Every structure is written in structure tokens, then in C-alpha cells.
Amino acid sequence: MDSKERLINKFLTDKTHITVEDCEKLLTAYGYEKRKSGGSHIGFHKKGAIPVIVITPKHTKYVISPYINKIIKILGLEE
């Protein structure tokens, strides 16, 4: 199992321990580019695809599950 498959498995099974770095690794593996939107919002863009916004958590290092679920849905990981 390569690192991309391990990361996909982590997104599907352990949604409470996903960091911003994990989101960035997965989205860049799918061709998205990171663009800082400002403040706590980080935007990931890909030509012809829906932009993905991730909010940097304040009091924890883990991203909240609605953003994880949105990434899973946009990338079609649960098909």
C-alpha cells in the first residue's frame, strides 16, 4: 500500500485525526494547488474542479469533520 492509499484509508476510517497537512498532501496528489485565501482559510484549486476550502483549526491540530467529508465527496473517495 503506497502513501496515497494509506492517506485515503485514513480519511475514510479516522476522520477525527486529520491534520491540515494531511488535507494538503491528499489534495495535491489529486492535482489541486494550494492558494492562501487569507486568515484561517486555505484554498485549494484545480482547473475545471470545485475549489476546496479548509479552515485551519485554532485550539487543536485536527480539521473538523465537515471539511473532511467535503473533501471525501469532492474527490469521490467513497465510490
C-alpha positions in Angstrom: 0.0 0.0 0.0 1.5 3.3 -1.0 1.3 6.6 0.9 -1.6 7.9 -1.2 -3.7 4.8 -0.4 -2.8 5.0 3.3 -3.9 8.6 3.4 -7.2 7.8 1.6 -7.7 5.0 4.1 -7.1 7.4 7.0 -9.6 9.9 5.5 -12.2 7.1 5.3 -11.7 5.5 8.7 -10.2 8.0 11.1 -11.9 11.4 10.3 -11.1 12.8 13.8 -7.3 12.8 13.4 -6.8 14.5 10.0 -4.5 17.5 10.0 -4.2 20.4 7.5 -1.0 18.8 6.3 -2.9 15.5 5.5 -5.5 17.5 3.6 -2.8 19.3 1.6 -1.0 16.0 0.8 -4.2 14.4 -0.5 -5.4 17.3 -2.5 -2.0 17.9 -4.1 -1.9 14.2 -5.0 -5.2 14.8 -6.9 -3.8 17.8 -8.8 -5.0 20.6 -6.6 -2.8 23.6 -5.9 -2.7 25.4 -2.5 -3.5 29.1 -2.6 -3.7 31.0 0.7 -7.1 32.7 0.8 -6.4 34.8 3.9 -6.7 34.4 7.6 -7.5 30.9 8.7 -8.9 29.8 5.3 -6.7 27.8 2.9 -7.9 27.4 -0.6 -7.0 24.5 -2.9 -7.8 25.0 -6.6 -7.7 22.8 -9.7 -8.7 23.9 -13.2 -12.2 22.7 -14.0 -12.9 21.4 -10.5 -14.7 22.8 -7.4 -12.3 24.7 -5.1 -11.8 23.2 -1.7 -11.6 25.5 1.4 -10.1 24.1 4.6 -10.2 26.2 7.8 -7.1 25.9 10.0 -8.2 24.8 13.5 -7.5 27.2 16.4 -7.3 25.1 19.5 -6.4 21.7 18.0 -4.3 20.4 15.2 -7.1 18.4 13.6 -9.5 19.6 10.9 -13.2 19.3 11.8 -15.2 16.5 10.2 -17.5 18.6 7.9 -14.4 19.7 5.9 -13.1 16.1 5.8 -16.5 14.9 4.5 -16.5 17.6 1.8 -13.0 16.5 0.6 -14.1 12.9 0.5 -17.2 13.8 -1.5 -15.4 16.1 -4.0 -12.6 13.6 -4.6 -15.1 10.7 -4.8 -13.2 8.5 -2.3 -16.2 6.5 -1.1 -17.3 5.2 -4.5 
